[in-house]
Amino acid sequence: MFGRNQVPGVGADEVPAEAYLLDVREDDEWAAGHAPDARHMPMHTVPARLDEIPTDGDVVVVCRSGGRSAQVVAYLLAAGRDNVRNLDGGMMAWARAGRPMISEDGGAPQVA
């Protein structure tokens, strides 16, 4: 498997507004806080839901810190996708950059 530094990445402040943001964290992490326009697809469901991921346009994959999402990016690259990048530093970097977040549980959004 590819390492985190061997997949294409993008910084939190460089994610294009029109990018498809794919959040691969677990349900509880998603509920605590996520980007407003992100799509939730836990990492273990990606192979079965591959057809839901766009094959054109920018796809940016995110997890808590960038490790799981790097594995998903490596998987997608191996599956022939060339439009995917890892969100370097994950949702932790997203929050530090002051990017917008919402929660599903009514509380203040946070990175869990």
C-alpha angles and dihedrals in degrees: 000000000000120000124238093259094051098065126077112265142187131202121243092249092051100055107123114240091235095050120123101239110207113196110200098181125119123273096262092050091049092048092052094056142328142160111284097240098036123123117225119226115152112228095248091057097053098093092052093044099042092123090063092064113088118246093205132049125032117315114191116190119207139185132159099291107356104267102099092038090053088055090051091048089051090050092049092048090051088050089058100263114141099175099073132104135174120242099237109230092010124225090336089065090042091056093044089052089056094242115161120273136181133189132220096214100060094250129112108290115256139165107255 
